[in-house]
Amino acid sequence: MCPIDDSDAFEAAAQSSLSMRAMAARPAPYLDGLNPAQRQAVETLDGPVLMLAGAGTGKTRALTARIAHLLNTGAARPNEILAVTFTNKAAREMKDRVGRLMGHAVEGMPWLGTFHAICVKLLRRHAELAGLKSNFTILDRDDQLRLIKQVLTAEQIDQKKWTDRWFAGKIEVYKNEARTAESVGLGGGQTVDRVPGAARDGTGYQRTVGDVYVQYQDRLLTLNAVDFGDLLLHMVTIFQTHDDVLDQYRRWFRYILVDEYQDTNVAQYLWLRLLAGGHKNICCVGDDDQSIYGWRGAEVGNILRFEKDFPGAQVIRLEQNYRSTPHILAAASGLIAANKGRLGKTLWTEADEGEKVRLIGHWDGEEEARWIGEEAEAMTRGTRGLDPLSLDDMAILVRASHQMRAFEDRFLTIGLPYRVIGGPRFYERMEIRDAMAYFRLAVSPADDLAFERIVNTPKRGLGDKAQQSIQQMARANGVSLVEGARLLLESGGLGGKGAKELASLLQGIGRWHGAALDVRVNHVELAETILDESGYTAHWQNDKTPEGPGRLENLKELVKALEEFENLQGFLEHVALIMDNETESEGAKITIMTLHAAKGLEFPAVFLPGWEDGLFPSQRSMDESGLKGLEEERRLAYVGLTRAEELCTISFAANRRVYGQWQSQMPSRFIDELPEDHVEVLTPPGLYGGGAAPVRSGIEEAASRADVYASPGWKRLQSRSTQRPMAQPRESRSIVIDAEAVAAYQTGARVFHTKFGYGTVTGIEGDKLDIAFDKAGDKKVVARFVMAADDVPF
């Protein structure tokens, strides 16, 4: 075992701390201003404590005051406290706040940091117990992928189907679950997570992900290296197999504090349980209602079973909210109550009643973005009956990043300053820039900058040397890079796979350019063709990282944006002009970000757009995780609501273009879970109450009557809306509908759709019809967008 060079210092500190506890406690100003629940959480030092802290209840203040109390009372020295956070920023802020509470800088707290930062220190002390040397290297993501690629090449695994990123994701899941390579690979005798379609190789066994994991770990040991997942996994393994090491740290870490406990994965959970297994002086702070990171390994069950893991634990609920108004809290509490797996708490506040949560429906996504832009500008002038707000006080929180495009387009057009948090702006994202480069080449093959960007994206075997040869040929002949590439191929200056792929790309550019000049070709379909034939869509379809699906959604949103323009060139000009108008000027800006990125933040005014079934809750999340996925989506909605301090507006659209086709949308099921006493409907009542508002089509008339909607939620919204003063009709209609509806057709009925033509109803789900169209194939369509075939007037 690796000798522990400072054991004497730790033992001396432990003995010294015993005498310190007998000392009279010094004044404790950090207790001033704490509410009773916070003070109880601070002063309950010994034994297991779960600080169940609701949104905006001052949990960081309570947590830092608890550390100050441990130090001030002599219960522990700084180096006897293990305080774990999830980010370096949170660790720095925690240490700074403890210093402010103590009235002086706190020195000597080496064990306050992130899980990974603390485990690095521990693993360097005991590296040889994991088969490593203490100067091991920590691989970044690129190095990790390169190493996995070496394993896949050696194993002759088809990397077009099963990429290095796919295997990296699988291995990361194993490590988050604290599963070693031996337990899932050949050494464990298991064959889990088989590579789909993998053939039996020469040694007579079917390759599994676990086998790749085994060889990957062997190569890491050979290189004296670890990845981030290893930092925790190695320490869990060491603690499980070396009782002397574990006992030592149990004595040294007299008190353990954990922030955001609901976000821990299995490996982090086991590490904490092992360390707290002796004295059980562990205080975990978290909120099961804000566990929204299941997709990256977080396990909400860790916090739900705290009392079972630590019998006799005290659960202290922080329920007094210092952020939001009573209406916002009541709406959030009513929504989250629908989740079955939760510990339960009721947030309350002493703040004034404030505004109710506002709910508005729009005809489509563009109308939604237009209305929010107008509303934001109006709020800066205080023209909504409220005090003026700065744009800095407003945030738009979306479920998926592709939703940002409509808002960015609108705000750039009207000159409304905005910032995107958690990622680049829509048109600055890598996949969007790549796709735009392809479109630019279709319009102008002489666009050298666009060609440089995509010539080897996706990979075509055209490395730096090949690209330099293209550059040299183009310069020597005074032609564009596309022409230079053609000349290089004709002269035989390039061979192998690269030559074949380059020839295919050049043929594609020529074909796309011809189509772009042909006014008979639909430019939206051309854009889809370009992305498909270039291999760019398949590139992201084969990407199995968590970012892959989001990038595909962004590409679909980009194609959707083309529908508003007559051709590719007009769209490219539009983007160039609006991006040129955007300046990084100082001053107030409205914030656009995803709901996941907004956790921990707060804003006086929050807009929550896109509350439609399939978008939010996410259909993918529900398909992949069932009820568990739905409950996490509901927690995400709860997080969104509780980001708002004074004003919260939920909106949805009745129609969105999905996969290039207009589809009617049903409002999110979460809308019907909002308590009616705390919601105000803003949608003009004439749109669904009948009467004064004129309509312009049969569809709008049906929507305005809404006589097909009969759920309790619809009746409630319709009843409440008629109590509001009649509004003037907007240029684009807004509607409120509900997630439950009844179709007026039966299976086997012949129907007609203005776009898809005639078809036969094959299935019914609420107001949605499965229709086998004679020419367009199988589609799912809301009943009010079709008519009986016998009623067609032509």
C-alpha positions in Angstrom: 0.0 0.0 0.0 1.2 3.5 -0.7 2.4 5.1 2.5 0.4 8.1 3.7 3.0 10.7 4.4 0.9 13.1 6.5 -1.0 10.6 8.8 0.6 12.0 11.9 -0.7 15.5 11.1 -4.2 14.1 10.6 -4.1 12.1 13.8 -2.8 15.1 15.7 -5.5 17.3 14.3 -8.1 14.7 15.3 -6.9 14.7 18.9 -6.7 18.5 19.0 -10.3 18.8 17.7 -11.5 16.8 20.7 -10.1 19.4 23.1 -11.5 22.2 20.9 -15.1 20.9 21.3 -14.8 21.5 25.1 -14.0 25.1 24.5 -16.7 27.7 25.0 -18.3 28.6 21.7 -17.6 32.0 20.3 -20.2 34.5 19.2 -22.2 33.2 16.2 -23.4 36.1 14.1 -23.8 33.8 11.2 -27.0 32.4 12.9 -28.6 35.8 12.8 -31.4 36.0 10.3 -31.8 32.3 9.8 -35.4 31.0 9.9 -36.2 28.2 12.3 -35.7 25.4 9.8 -32.4 26.8 8.5 -31.1 27.2 12.1 -32.1 23.6 12.9 -30.2 22.4 9.9 -27.1 24.4 10.9 -27.1 23.3 14.6 -27.9 19.6 14.1 -24.3 18.6 13.7 -24.1 14.9 14.7 -25.6 12.0 12.8 -27.1 11.9 9.4 -29.1 14.9 8.2 -31.0 15.5 5.0 -31.6 19.1 4.3 -34.5 19.0 1.9 -34.2 22.4 0.4 -36.9 23.6 -2.0 -36.2 26.1 -4.8 -35.2 29.6 -3.4 -35.2 28.5 0.2 -31.7 29.7 1.1 -30.0 26.3 1.1 -26.6 27.7 0.2 -26.8 30.1 3.2 -27.8 27.2 5.5 -25.0 25.0 4.1 -22.2 27.6 4.5 -23.5 28.6 8.0 -23.3 24.9 9.0 -19.6 24.8 8.0 -19.0 28.1 9.9 -20.8 26.5 12.9 -18.6 23.4 12.8 -15.5 25.6 12.8 -16.8 28.1 15.3 -17.8 25.6 17.9 -14.6 23.6 17.6 -16.5 20.5 16.4 -14.0 20.2 13.6 -10.9 21.7 12.2 -10.9 23.0 8.6 -9.0 19.9 7.3 -11.5 17.5 9.0 -14.5 18.7 6.9 -15.2 17.1 3.6 -17.5 19.4 1.6 -18.4 18.2 -1.9 -19.9 20.3 -4.7 -20.5 19.7 -8.4 -18.7 22.7 -9.9 -15.4 24.5 -9.1 -17.4 27.7 -9.1 -19.7 26.5 -6.4 -16.7 25.3 -4.3 -15.1 28.8 -4.5 -18.3 30.5 -3.7 -18.9 28.2 -0.7 -15.4 28.9 0.7 -15.8 32.7 0.2 -19.1 32.7 1.9 -17.8 30.7 4.9 -15.0 33.3 5.2 -17.5 36.2 5.2 -19.6 34.4 7.8 -16.6 33.8 10.0 -15.4 37.4 9.6 -12.0 36.2 8.2 -10.6 34.2 5.4 -10.7 30.4 6.0 -7.4 28.7 5.4 -6.6 25.0 5.4 -9.8 23.5 3.9 -8.2 21.1 1.4 -11.2 18.9 1.2 -13.7 21.4 -0.1 -14.2 20.9 -3.8 -15.8 18.8 -6.5 -16.0 15.0 -6.5 -13.4 14.8 -9.1 -11.0 17.3 -7.6 -11.1 15.5 -4.2 -10.8 12.1 -5.8 -7.7 13.2 -7.7 -5.9 14.0 -4.4 -7.0 10.7 -2.9 -6.0 8.6 -5.9 -2.6 10.1 -6.1 -2.0 9.0 -2.5 -3.1 5.4 -3.3 -2.4 5.1 -7.0 -0.5 1.8 -6.8 -3.6 0.2 -5.2 -5.3 0.8 -8.6 -2.2 -0.4 -10.6 -1.1 3.2 -11.3 1.8 5.4 -10.5 1.2 8.6 -8.5 2.1 10.8 -11.5 -0.7 9.3 -13.7 -2.2 11.4 -16.5 -5.8 12.4 -16.7 -7.1 12.1 -20.3 -9.3 14.7 -21.8 -12.2 13.7 -24.1 -10.1 13.8 -27.3 -7.4 11.5 -25.9 -10.1 9.2 -24.6 -11.7 8.9 -28.0 -8.4 8.3 -29.7 -7.5 5.5 -27.3 -10.9 3.8 -27.8 -10.5 4.1 -31.5 -7.2 2.2 -31.2 -9.1 -0.6 -29.4 -11.9 -0.7 -32.0 -9.3 -0.9 -34.8 -7.5 -3.7 -33.2 -10.8 -5.5 -32.7 -11.9 -4.9 -36.3 -15.2 -3.4 -35.2 -17.1 -1.5 -37.9 -16.5 2.1 -36.8 -19.0 3.5 -39.3 -21.8 1.8 -37.4 -20.4 1.9 -33.9 -18.2 4.9 -33.4 -15.6 5.7 -30.7 -18.1 8.2 -29.3 -20.8 5.5 -29.0 -18.4 3.2 -27.0 -17.2 6.1 -24.9 -20.8 6.9 -23.9 -21.4 3.3 -23.0 -18.2 3.1 -20.9 -19.1 6.3 -19.2 -22.5 4.8 -18.2 -20.7 1.8 -16.6 -18.4 4.1 -14.6 -21.2 6.3 -13.4 -22.8 3.1 -12.2 -19.6 2.0 -10.5 -19.2 -1.0 -12.7 -15.7 -2.1 -13.3 -14.4 -3.5 -16.6 -13.9 -6.9 -14.9 -17.6 -7.0 -13.8 -19.0 -6.4 -17.3 -16.4 -7.8 -19.6 -14.8 -11.2 -20.1 -13.5 -11.3 -16.5 -17.0 -11.1 -15.2 -18.3 -13.8 -17.4 -21.2 -11.6 -18.5 -22.2 -10.6 -22.0 -24.2 -7.5 -21.5 -24.6 -4.7 -24.0 -23.6 -6.7 -27.0 -22.6 -4.7 -30.0 -25.6 -5.0 -32.2 -24.8 -7.0 -35.3 -21.3 -7.9 -34.2 -20.1 -11.3 -35.5 -18.3 -14.0 -33.6 -14.6 -13.5 -34.0 -11.7 -15.9 -34.2 -11.6 -16.6 -30.4 -15.1 -17.9 -30.4 -16.9 -15.3 -28.4 -19.3 -12.5 -29.4 -17.7 -9.1 -28.8 -19.4 -7.1 -26.2 -19.1 -3.5 -25.1 -17.7 -4.9 -21.9 -14.9 -6.5 -23.8 -13.9 -3.2 -25.4 -14.2 -1.7 -21.9 -11.7 -4.3 -20.6 -9.1 -3.6 -23.3 -9.6 0.2 -22.9 -8.8 -0.1 -19.2 -5.8 -2.3 -19.9 -4.4 0.4 -22.3 -5.1 3.1 -19.7 -3.0 1.2 -17.1 -0.2 0.7 -19.7 -0.2 4.4 -20.3 -0.4 5.2 -16.6 -3.6 7.2 -17.3 -7.2 7.6 -16.2 -10.2 9.3 -17.5 -12.6 11.3 -15.4 -14.9 8.4 -14.6 -11.9 6.5 -13.3 -11.2 9.1 -10.6 -14.3 8.0 -8.6 -14.4 4.4 -9.7 -10.9 3.7 -8.6 -11.5 5.3 -5.2 -14.7 3.3 -4.7 -12.9 0.1 -5.6 -10.0 0.9 -3.2 -12.4 1.7 -0.4 -14.3 -1.5 -1.0 -11.2 -3.7 -1.0 -8.9 -2.0 1.5 -10.6 -1.5 4.9 -7.5 0.0 6.4 -7.6 2.9 3.9 -11.3 3.4 4.3 -11.1 3.4 8.1 -8.3 6.0 8.0 -10.4 8.5 6.0 -13.4 7.8 8.1 -11.4 9.0 11.1 -10.0 12.0 9.2 -13.2 13.3 7.7 -15.2 13.9 10.8 -18.0 15.7 9.0 -19.2 15.3 5.5 -21.4 17.8 3.6 -22.8 17.3 0.1 -24.4 19.9 -2.0 -27.0 19.1 -4.8 -27.3 15.5 -3.5 -30.2 14.8 -5.9 -27.7 15.1 -8.8 -25.3 12.3 -7.6 -24.8 9.2 -9.7 -24.3 5.7 -8.4 -20.5 5.9 -8.1 -20.7 9.2 -6.2 -23.4 7.8 -4.0 -21.3 4.7 -3.1 -18.2 6.8 -2.4 -20.2 9.0 0.1 -21.8 6.0 1.8 -18.5 4.3 2.3 -16.9 7.4 3.8 -19.9 8.1 6.1 -20.3 4.5 7.1 -18.5 4.9 10.4 -19.5 8.1 12.3 -22.5 8.8 9.9 -22.0 12.5 10.3 -23.2 13.3 6.8 -25.4 16.2 5.8 -26.8 16.0 2.3 -28.5 19.1 0.8 -30.8 18.7 -2.1 -34.2 18.8 -3.6 -35.7 15.7 -5.2 -38.1 17.9 -7.1 -35.1 19.4 -9.0 -33.4 16.2 -10.0 -33.3 16.8 -13.8 -30.0 15.2 -14.9 -31.0 11.6 -15.3 -29.7 11.6 -18.9 -26.2 12.1 -17.6 -26.3 9.5 -14.8 -28.0 11.3 -11.9 -30.1 9.0 -9.8 -33.0 10.6 -8.0 -33.4 7.4 -5.9 -30.2 8.4 -4.0 -32.0 11.2 -2.2 -35.3 9.3 -1.9 -33.7 6.5 0.1 -31.6 8.6 2.4 -33.6 7.7 5.5 -33.3 4.0 4.6 -29.5 4.3 4.0 -29.0 6.1 7.3 -31.5 4.9 9.9 -32.4 7.6 12.4 -31.6 10.4 9.9 -33.2 13.8 10.5 -35.0 15.2 7.5 -35.2 19.0 7.8 -37.4 20.7 5.2 -36.5 24.2 4.1 -39.9 25.4 2.8 -39.8 29.2 3.2 -39.1 30.6 -0.2 -37.3 33.9 -0.6 -37.6 34.2 -4.4 -41.1 33.8 -5.9 -44.6 35.1 -5.3 -47.3 32.9 -3.7 -49.1 32.4 -7.1 -45.9 31.1 -8.7 -45.1 28.8 -5.8 -48.6 27.5 -5.7 -48.6 26.7 -9.4 -45.3 25.0 -9.2 -46.3 23.0 -6.1 -49.6 21.9 -7.8 -47.7 20.8 -10.8 -45.0 18.7 -9.1 -47.6 17.1 -6.8 -48.5 14.8 -9.8 -45.1 13.1 -9.4 -45.4 9.9 -7.3 -41.8 9.4 -6.4 -41.0 12.3 -4.1 -40.4 13.1 -0.5 -42.9 16.0 -0.5 -42.8 19.6 0.8 -44.9 22.7 0.6 -43.1 25.9 -0.4 -44.5 29.2 1.1 -43.5 32.8 1.2 -44.2 36.0 3.1 -44.1 38.0 -0.2 -47.1 39.8 -1.6 -49.5 37.8 -3.7 -48.3 39.2 -7.0 -49.3 38.2 -10.5 -50.8 34.9 -11.4 -48.9 32.6 -13.7 -50.0 33.7 -17.2 -51.0 31.2 -19.9 -51.3 32.1 -23.6 -51.7 30.0 -26.7 -50.5 31.0 -30.2 -51.4 30.0 -33.7 -47.8 28.9 -34.5 -44.2 29.2 -33.3 -43.4 32.4 -35.2 -46.4 34.1 -33.6 -45.2 32.9 -30.2 -41.8 34.5 -30.8 -43.3 37.7 -32.1 -45.6 38.0 -29.1 -42.8 37.4 -26.6 -40.7 40.0 -28.3 -43.5 42.6 -28.1 -44.2 41.7 -24.5 -40.6 42.0 -23.5 -40.4 45.5 -25.1 -43.7 46.5 -23.4 -42.4 45.3 -20.0 -39.4 47.6 -20.3 -41.8 50.5 -20.6 -44.0 49.4 -17.8 -47.1 49.3 -20.1 -48.6 46.1 -18.8 -49.7 47.6 -15.5 -46.4 46.6 -13.8 -43.3 48.5 -12.9 -40.8 48.7 -15.8 -38.3 45.9 -16.0 -34.9 45.8 -17.6 -34.2 43.3 -20.3 -31.5 41.9 -17.9 -34.4 40.9 -15.6 -36.1 38.7 -18.3 -35.3 35.1 -19.4 -36.8 32.8 -22.0 -36.3 29.2 -20.9 -36.8 26.6 -23.7 -36.9 22.8 -23.4 -34.7 22.2 -26.5 -32.0 24.4 -28.0 -33.6 24.3 -31.5 -36.5 26.4 -30.1 -34.1 29.3 -29.8 -34.0 29.9 -33.6 -37.4 31.5 -33.9 -36.6 33.9 -31.0 -33.2 34.8 -32.3 -34.5 35.5 -35.7 -37.3 37.7 -34.4 -35.0 39.6 -31.9 -32.3 40.2 -34.5 -35.0 41.5 -36.9 -36.5 44.0 -34.5 -33.2 44.9 -32.8 -34.0 43.5 -29.4 -30.7 42.8 -27.6 -30.3 39.2 -26.3 -27.7 36.8 -25.0 -27.7 33.0 -25.2 -26.4 31.2 -22.1 -25.0 27.7 -22.2 -24.0 27.6 -25.8 -23.5 29.7 -28.9 -26.3 31.5 -30.7 -28.2 29.5 -33.2 -26.5 30.6 -36.4 -23.1 30.3 -34.7 -23.4 26.7 -33.8 -21.0 24.3 -35.4 -23.6 22.1 -37.1 -25.5 25.2 -38.4 -22.3 26.8 -39.8 -21.4 23.5 -41.5 -24.9 23.2 -43.1 -24.8 26.9 -44.1 -21.4 26.3 -45.8 -23.0 23.5 -47.9 -25.9 25.8 -48.9 -23.4 28.6 -49.8 -21.6 26.2 -52.1 -24.8 25.2 -53.8 -25.5 28.9 -54.5 -21.9 29.8 -55.3 -19.4 26.9 -55.9 -16.6 29.6 -55.9 -17.1 30.2 -52.2 -13.6 29.1 -51.0 -14.3 29.7 -47.3 -17.3 27.4 -47.4 -15.4 24.7 -49.3 -12.6 24.8 -46.8 -15.0 24.3 -44.0 -16.8 21.2 -45.3 -14.2 19.5 -47.6 -13.5 17.0 -44.8 -16.7 17.4 -42.8 -17.8 14.7 -42.3 -14.5 12.8 -42.6 -13.6 12.0 -46.2 -10.0 10.9 -45.8 -8.8 14.4 -46.8 -6.2 15.4 -44.3 -4.0 18.5 -44.1 -1.7 17.3 -46.8 -4.5 16.6 -49.3 -6.1 20.0 -48.5 -2.8 21.8 -49.0 -2.5 20.1 -52.4 -5.9 21.4 -53.4 -4.9 24.9 -52.3 -1.7 24.8 -54.3 -3.4 23.6 -57.4 -6.1 26.3 -57.2 -3.5 29.1 -56.7 -1.3 27.8 -59.5 -4.2 28.0 -61.9 -5.9 31.0 -60.5 -9.2 29.2 -59.9 -11.5 28.5 -57.0 -10.8 25.6 -54.6 -13.6 23.6 -56.2 -12.0 23.9 -59.6 -8.6 23.3 -58.0 -9.9 20.1 -56.6 -11.2 19.0 -60.0 -7.8 19.7 -61.6 -6.0 17.8 -58.8 -8.1 14.7 -59.4 -7.7 15.0 -63.2 -3.9 15.2 -62.9 -3.9 12.1 -60.6 -2.4 14.2 -57.7 -4.7 12.4 -55.2 -5.5 8.8 -54.8 -7.1 6.2 -52.5 -10.2 6.8 -50.5 -9.7 10.6 -50.4 -9.8 10.8 -54.2 -13.0 8.8 -54.4 -14.7 10.8 -51.6 -13.6 14.1 -53.1 -14.9 13.2 -56.5 -18.3 12.4 -55.0 -18.3 15.7 -53.2 -17.5 17.6 -56.3 -20.2 15.8 -58.3 -22.7 16.7 -55.5 -21.7 20.4 -55.5 -22.3 20.5 -59.3 -25.6 18.8 -58.9 -26.8 21.0 -56.0 -25.7 24.2 -57.9 -27.8 23.2 -60.9 -30.8 22.6 -58.7 -30.3 25.9 -56.9 -30.5 27.7 -60.2 -33.7 25.8 -61.3 -36.7 27.8 -60.2 -38.8 24.6 -60.4 -36.9 22.9 -57.6 -38.2 23.4 -54.1 -35.4 25.0 -52.1 -36.5 23.4 -48.8 -36.4 19.9 -50.3 -33.0 20.8 -51.9 -31.6 21.8 -48.5 -32.6 18.4 -47.1 -31.1 16.7 -50.2 -27.8 18.5 -49.7 -27.5 17.5 -46.1 -28.5 13.9 -46.9 -26.3 13.4 -50.0 -23.3 15.1 -48.4 -23.4 12.6 -45.5 -23.8 15.4 -43.0 -27.2 14.2 -41.7 -25.9 10.6 -41.3 -22.8 12.0 -39.6 -24.9 13.2 -36.7 -27.3 10.3 -36.8 -24.4 8.0 -36.1 -23.1 10.3 -33.3 -24.3 8.5 -30.1 -23.2 11.2 -27.7 -25.9 13.1 -25.7 -25.3 16.1 -28.0 -26.1 14.2 -31.2 -30.0 14.3 -31.1 -29.9 18.0 -30.3 -27.7 18.8 -33.3 -30.1 16.9 -35.5 -33.0 18.9 -34.1 -31.1 22.1 -34.9 -30.5 21.0 -38.5 -34.3 20.3 -38.8 -35.0 23.8 -37.4 -32.6 25.3 -39.9 -34.4 23.6 -42.8 -37.7 24.8 -41.3 -36.4 28.4 -41.4 -36.0 28.2 -45.2 -39.8 28.0 -45.7 -40.1 31.7 -45.1 -37.9 32.5 -48.1 -38.2 32.0 -51.9 -34.8 30.4 -52.4 -31.5 29.5 -50.8 -29.8 32.7 -51.8 -32.5 34.9 -50.2 -32.2 32.9 -46.9 -28.4 33.2 -46.9 -28.6 36.9 -47.5 -31.1 37.3 -44.6 -28.8 35.4 -42.2 -25.8 37.4 -43.3 -27.6 40.7 -42.8 -29.2 40.0 -39.4 -25.9 38.7 -38.1 -24.1 41.7 -39.4 -26.5 43.9 -37.6 -25.9 42.2 -34.3 -23.2 43.8 -32.2 -21.8 42.7 -28.8 -22.7 46.1 -27.4 -22.9 46.7 -23.7 -26.3 47.2 -22.1 -29.3 45.2 -21.1 -30.2 42.0 -22.9 -32.9 39.4 -22.6 -31.5 36.0 -21.8 -32.3 32.8 -23.8 -31.3 29.5 -22.4 -32.4 25.9 -21.9 -34.3 24.8 -18.8 -31.4 22.6 -17.8 -28.9 25.5 -18.0 -31.3 27.7 -15.9 -31.1 25.5 -12.8 -29.8 27.6 -9.8 -30.6 30.9 -11.5 -33.5 33.3 -11.0 -35.1 36.2 -12.9 -37.9 38.7 -12.1 -39.7 37.7 -15.3 -39.6 34.3 -17.0 -41.1 33.1 -20.3 -41.7 29.4 -20.7 -42.6 28.8 -24.4 -43.3 25.5 -26.2 -45.4 23.7 -23.6 -46.8 21.2 -26.1 -46.9 17.4 -25.7 -44.0 15.8 -27.5 -41.9 19.0 -27.2 -42.4 19.4 -23.4 -42.7 16.8 -22.1 -40.1 15.5 -24.5 -41.4 12.6 -26.5 -37.9 11.1 -26.7 -37.5 11.2 -22.9 -40.9 9.5 -22.5 -40.2 6.9 -25.1 -36.8 6.0 -23.6 -37.6 6.1 -19.9 -41.4 5.8 -19.6 -43.0 7.0 -16.4 -39.5 7.8 -15.0 -38.8 10.0 -18.0 -42.2 11.8 -17.6 -41.5 12.5 -14.0 -38.1 14.0 -14.8 -39.8 16.2 -17.4 -42.3 17.3 -14.8 -39.4 18.2 -12.4 -37.9 20.2 -15.3 -41.2 22.1 -15.6 -41.1 22.7 -11.9 -37.5 24.1 -12.2 -38.7 26.5 -14.9 -41.6 27.8 -12.9 -39.5 28.4 -9.8 -36.9 30.4 -11.7 -39.4 33.3 -11.8 -39.5 35.9 -9.0 -42.4 38.1 -10.0 -43.9 37.2 -13.4 -44.1 33.8 -15.2 -45.6 33.3 -18.6 -46.3 29.9 -20.1 -47.1 29.7 -23.8 -47.7 27.1 -26.5 -48.4 27.0 -30.2 -51.3 25.2 -31.9 -49.2 24.4 -35.0 -45.6 23.7 -35.6 -43.7 22.4 -38.5 -42.2 19.0 -37.5 -39.9 17.2 -39.9 -40.8 19.6 -42.7 -44.6 19.2 -42.3 -47.1 21.3 -40.5 -48.6 19.5 -37.5 -51.3 20.6 -35.1 -49.9 20.4 -31.5 -51.7 19.5 -28.3 -50.9 21.6 -25.2 -48.6 20.0 -22.7 -50.3 17.7 -20.2 -48.5 19.9 -17.6 -50.8 22.8 -18.4 -53.8 20.8 -17.2 -51.9 20.1 -13.9 -51.6 23.7 -13.0 -54.0 24.8 -10.3 -56.7 27.0 -11.8 -56.8 29.5 -8.9 -53.2 30.6 -9.7 -53.4 30.8 -13.5 -54.6 33.7 -15.7 -55.5 33.0 -19.3 -54.3 35.8 -21.7 -55.6 34.4 -24.9 -58.3 36.6 -26.5 -61.6 35.0 -25.6 -63.2 35.5 -29.0 -60.8 32.9 -30.3 -62.5 30.1 -28.5 -65.6 31.6 -26.9 -67.3 32.5 -30.2 -68.9 35.9 -30.7 -67.2 39.1 -31.6 -63.9 37.9 -33.1 -64.1 37.4 -36.8 -62.5 34.3 -38.3 -60.8 33.7 -41.6 -61.1 30.0 -42.3 -63.0 26.9 -41.4 -60.1 25.7 -39.3 -60.0 28.9 -37.3 -63.7 28.8 -36.8 -63.5 25.3 -35.4 -60.7 26.4 -33.2 -62.6 29.4 -32.0 -65.6 27.3 -31.1 -63.4 24.6 -29.7 -66.5 22.3 -29.6 -64.3 19.3 -30.0 -62.5 19.8 -26.7 -64.3 18.4 -23.7 -61.7 17.7 -21.0 -61.9 19.4 -17.6 -58.9 21.5 -18.4 -60.4 22.9 -21.6 -63.7 23.6 -19.8 -61.9 25.4 -17.1 -59.8 27.5 -19.4 -62.8 28.3 -21.6 -64.9 29.3 -18.6 -62.3 31.6 -17.1 -61.4 33.2 -20.5 -64.9 34.4 -21.0 -64.7 36.4 -17.8 -61.9 38.6 -19.3 -62.7 41.8 -21.4 -63.1 41.1 -25.1 -59.8 41.7 -26.9 -59.2 43.0 -30.4 -58.2 40.1 -32.7 -54.5 39.8 -33.4 -53.0 39.5 -36.8 -52.1 35.9 -36.0 -54.6 34.0 -33.9 -53.9 32.6 -30.5 -55.8 29.6 -29.2 -56.0 27.6 -26.0 -56.8 23.9 -26.3 -56.4 20.9 -24.1 -54.5 17.6 -24.2 -57.7 15.5 -24.2 -60.1 15.5 -27.1 -62.6 13.3 -28.9 -62.4 12.7 -32.7 -65.5 12.8 -34.8 -64.5 9.9 -37.0 -64.4 6.1 -36.8 -61.9 3.6 -37.9 -62.3 2.8 -41.6 -63.8 6.2 -42.5 -62.7 7.9 -45.7 -61.3 11.4 -45.1 -59.7 14.2 -47.1 -56.7 16.4 -46.2 -55.9 19.6 -48.2 -52.2 18.6 -48.5 -52.1 14.8 -48.3 -55.3 14.1 -50.2 -57.7 11.1 -49.6 -57.0 8.5 -47.0 -58.6 5.9 -44.6 -58.6 6.2 -40.8 -56.7 3.3 -39.4 -56.6 4.3 -35.7 -57.8 6.8 -33.2 -56.1 8.3 -30.2 -58.1 11.1 -28.6 -58.4 13.7 -31.3 -55.4 12.3 -33.3 -56.1 10.1 -36.2 -53.8 7.5 -37.8 -54.5 7.8 -41.5 -53.3 5.7 -44.4 -53.3 8.3 -47.2 -53.6 7.0 -50.8 -50.5 8.8 -52.0 -48.7 10.3 -48.9 -48.6 7.1 -46.9 -49.3 6.8 -43.1 -49.6 10.0 -41.2 -50.9 11.1 -37.7 -53.2 14.1 -38.1 -55.5 16.0 -35.7 -59.1 15.3 -36.6 -60.1 18.9 -37.1 -57.6 19.2 -40.1 -59.5 16.7 -42.2 -63.0 16.4 -43.5 -65.2 13.5 -44.5 -64.5 12.5 -48.0 -68.2 12.8 -48.9 -68.1 16.5 -47.8 -65.4 17.5 -50.3 -67.0 20.1 -52.6 -64.9 19.2 -55.7 
